[in-house]
């Protein structure tokens, strides 16, 4: 296990608009083969590991999300939103600009 543990890198930053923007500030220190998962600390997803690797190998990025959450409807400003099409492909993510 020790060979897989790297020294931590602390990056001082100003306030950002969210988790993804914060993580992308450290983009230059990631290795090209790194997998970056960005998400809230108070939510989790269960998934099939084979489907996960299939998505990982066929996509440059993917988003894990859910719909019809009563808490999100009640407090929409507290959640991120994703517009998808009939094929479940992302059409739009508010507040995200392409890099």
Backbone bond lengths (Angstrom), bond angles and torsions (degrees), N, CA, C in turn:
res aa  C-N    CA-C-N  psi(-1)  N-CA   C-N-CA  omega(-1)  CA-C   N-CA-C  phi
1 X - - - 1.448 - - 1.535 110.99 -
2 X 1.309 118.22 -35.43 1.463 119.67 -176.85 1.522 112.90 -59.58
3 X 1.334 118.67 -31.23 1.455 119.89 -179.13 1.527 111.98 -69.61
4 X 1.331 118.36 -15.91 1.459 121.41 -179.86 1.522 113.32 -98.82
5 X 1.317 117.42 0.28 1.463 121.23 -178.17 1.527 108.88 -100.18
6 X 1.329 115.27 127.02 1.460 121.27 -179.85 1.520 109.49 -104.48
7 X 1.317 115.69 156.51 1.456 119.55 175.27 1.520 108.35 -66.11
8 X 1.323 117.21 140.35 1.472 119.20 179.02 1.523 110.57 -68.20
9 X 1.299 115.70 150.49 1.453 122.68 176.91 1.519 106.35 -120.30
10 X 1.300 117.89 122.21 1.462 121.69 -179.20 1.519 108.30 -102.96
11 X 1.315 115.00 123.51 1.455 122.45 -178.03 1.526 108.17 -114.41
12 X 1.324 116.81 119.25 1.458 120.26 177.71 1.520 108.70 -81.97
13 X 1.321 116.13 131.80 1.465 120.43 -176.86 1.522 110.92 -137.91
14 X 1.317 114.37 164.69 1.456 121.93 170.26 1.529 107.35 -89.25
15 X 1.299 117.42 170.63 1.462 122.20 178.62 1.529 109.85 -60.78
16 X 1.338 116.69 137.41 1.459 121.79 178.02 1.524 109.75 -115.40
17 X 1.336 115.80 -179.53 1.468 120.75 179.83 1.530 112.70 -88.19
18 X 1.333 118.45 -1.65 1.459 117.95 178.45 1.512 113.29 164.21
19 X 1.345 114.98 178.92 1.464 121.86 -174.90 1.521 113.20 -58.81
20 X 1.310 117.31 -46.65 1.469 120.33 -176.70 1.525 110.87 -63.28
21 X 1.309 116.97 -46.13 1.466 120.05 179.32 1.527 110.56 -61.45
22 X 1.323 117.15 -40.82 1.463 121.13 178.05 1.520 111.10 -61.82
23 X 1.319 116.95 -48.48 1.466 120.68 -178.77 1.526 111.76 -63.08
24 X 1.314 117.21 -37.89 1.465 119.79 -178.43 1.528 113.08 -69.72
25 X 1.321 117.91 -16.77 1.464 119.92 174.18 1.533 110.98 -63.97
26 X 1.323 116.85 -25.68 1.462 121.64 -179.79 1.526 112.12 -97.65
27 X 1.323 116.78 13.42 1.466 121.85 -176.49 1.530 112.78 -52.91
28 X 1.300 117.63 -37.20 1.466 120.52 -175.81 1.531 113.43 -68.82
29 X 1.331 118.53 -17.76 1.462 119.21 -179.48 1.525 113.02 -96.76
30 X 1.341 117.74 -5.23 1.470 120.85 177.85 1.515 109.83 -78.54
31 X 1.301 116.28 142.99 1.459 121.05 171.24 1.526 107.91 -73.80
32 X 1.325 117.03 153.25 1.465 120.95 -178.95 1.528 112.93 -59.12
33 X 1.313 117.54 -26.66 1.465 119.85 -176.84 1.522 113.10 -93.76
34 X 1.321 117.75 2.80 1.460 120.78 -178.76 1.528 111.23 -69.10
35 X 1.301 115.04 145.46 1.462 122.05 172.58 1.522 106.47 -104.06
36 X 1.300 116.90 125.10 1.452 121.64 -178.89 1.519 109.07 -110.40
37 X 1.317 116.14 115.11 1.463 122.18 175.46 1.517 107.65 -104.67
38 X 1.315 115.81 124.05 1.458 121.03 -179.41 1.518 107.57 -117.33
39 X 1.311 116.08 125.59 1.462 118.50 179.81 1.507 112.45 -169.45
40 X 1.275 114.71 170.79 1.449 121.99 178.80 1.527 109.94 -73.16
41 X 1.306 116.19 149.33 1.468 120.28 -179.44 1.522 112.24 -79.08
42 X 1.329 118.13 -9.86 1.464 119.27 -175.79 1.531 113.33 -111.07
43 X 1.322 117.13 22.98 1.463 120.41 177.42 1.525 108.42 -140.40
44 X 1.297 116.55 150.16 1.458 120.46 178.29 1.510 110.85 -139.88
45 X 1.312 115.82 159.86 1.454 121.80 178.74 1.521 109.07 -129.43
46 X 1.305 116.10 141.06 1.458 120.84 170.96 1.517 106.98 -104.10
47 X 1.327 116.94 138.10 1.453 120.41 -177.62 1.516 109.78 -149.84
48 X 1.324 114.74 161.22 1.456 122.16 176.41 1.524 107.69 -80.83
49 X 1.319 117.48 124.51 1.466 121.34 -174.58 1.531 112.21 -62.58
50 X 1.330 117.71 -33.88 1.469 120.01 177.99 1.524 110.61 -66.78
51 X 1.336 116.81 -41.55 1.465 120.28 177.25 1.529 111.13 -65.60
52 X 1.328 115.89 -36.72 1.467 120.73 177.88 1.526 110.50 -60.36
53 X 1.331 116.86 -49.43 1.467 119.60 -179.31 1.528 111.76 -67.58
54 X 1.321 117.38 -31.98 1.460 119.99 176.86 1.533 109.66 -63.91
55 X 1.327 116.59 -45.67 1.470 120.44 176.76 1.524 111.25 -63.71
56 X 1.310 115.85 -42.41 1.456 121.26 -179.22 1.525 111.74 -60.19
57 X 1.315 116.94 -38.98 1.463 121.35 -177.95 1.528 113.73 -84.05
58 X 1.326 117.68 -13.22 1.461 119.86 -177.83 1.528 113.51 -113.09
59 X 1.328 117.48 1.69 1.463 120.84 -175.83 1.521 110.70 -136.45
60 X 1.317 116.01 153.09 1.463 119.04 173.28 1.527 110.08 -85.96
61 X 1.331 116.59 -20.11 1.464 121.64 177.85 1.523 108.67 -162.81
62 X 1.304 115.90 153.81 1.462 119.83 170.83 1.522 109.69 -148.49
63 X 1.315 115.46 159.16 1.458 122.30 -174.21 1.518 108.96 -120.44
64 X 1.317 116.09 128.57 1.465 121.48 172.64 1.521 106.82 -96.25
65 X 1.311 116.15 124.73 1.461 119.78 -178.05 1.521 109.33 -149.58
66 X 1.274 117.58 -176.60 1.455 123.44 178.29 1.516 108.06 -147.62
67 X 1.330 116.03 169.32 1.464 119.12 179.23 1.522 110.04 -133.68
68 X 1.311 114.61 166.80 1.467 122.63 179.00 1.524 113.11 59.51
69 X 1.324 116.81 38.50 1.453 120.87 176.82 1.526 108.41 -87.29
70 X 1.349 118.09 116.25 1.470 120.27 -177.71 1.531 113.34 -58.45
71 X 1.338 117.91 -33.39 1.468 120.31 179.39 1.523 110.92 -66.65
72 X 1.334 116.74 -38.01 1.468 120.31 179.78 1.520 111.10 -69.00
73 X 1.321 116.99 -36.77 1.473 120.76 178.44 1.527 109.90 -66.95
74 X 1.325 115.75 -38.87 1.465 120.27 -178.80 1.528 111.84 -70.47
75 X 1.342 117.86 -36.79 1.463 122.89 -178.51 1.535 110.11 -129.78
76 X 1.315 118.83 68.51 1.466 120.86 -173.57 1.527 115.07 -60.35
77 X 1.324 118.13 -28.04 1.463 120.58 -179.53 1.529 112.46 -72.54
78 X 1.301 117.50 -10.87 1.463 121.73 -179.22 1.530 112.27 -91.77
79 X 1.324 117.95 1.22 1.461 121.81 -174.21 1.519 111.13 -130.76
80 X 1.322 115.46 156.14 1.451 121.58 171.76 1.519 109.10 -86.56
81 X 1.306 116.62 153.77 1.456 121.28 -176.63 1.519 109.85 -128.16
82 X 1.320 116.03 145.62 1.457 122.79 -179.90 1.524 107.90 -134.83
83 X 1.329 116.29 127.69 1.462 120.23 175.38 1.525 107.52 -95.55
84 X 1.341 117.00 127.03 1.461 121.41 179.91 1.516 110.49 -121.10
85 X 1.334 115.61 160.10 1.463 119.91 176.99 1.533 109.61 -98.01
86 X 1.328 117.19 -172.96 1.465 121.49 -177.64 1.529 113.48 -65.35
87 X 1.341 117.23 -20.35 1.469 121.24 178.58 1.528 111.35 -91.24
88 X 1.338 116.46 8.64 1.466 123.41 -176.86 1.526 112.51 64.29
89 X 1.331 116.62 27.57 1.459 122.05 176.02 1.530 108.51 -94.47
90 X 1.311 115.91 142.63 1.465 120.99 -178.99 1.522 109.63 -70.40
91 X 1.326 115.79 127.90 1.461 121.47 175.04 1.527 111.41 -102.23
92 X 1.322 115.93 -32.16 1.463 118.82 -174.00 1.527 109.49 -160.89
93 X 1.322 115.87 138.76 1.455 122.36 172.75 1.528 106.17 -127.90
94 X 1.322 118.41 110.67 1.474 119.85 -179.25 1.525 112.22 -57.26
95 X 1.292 117.46 145.07 1.465 125.21 175.95 1.526 113.71 67.90
96 X 1.312 117.98 14.20 1.464 120.21 177.04 1.512 107.27 -117.05
97 X 1.330 115.54 127.51 1.457 119.13 177.17 1.517 108.58 -109.85
98 X 1.304 117.68 149.37 1.462 119.65 179.61 1.514 110.22 -70.85
99 X 1.315 114.42 148.67 1.467 121.13 -177.11 1.512 110.03 -94.19
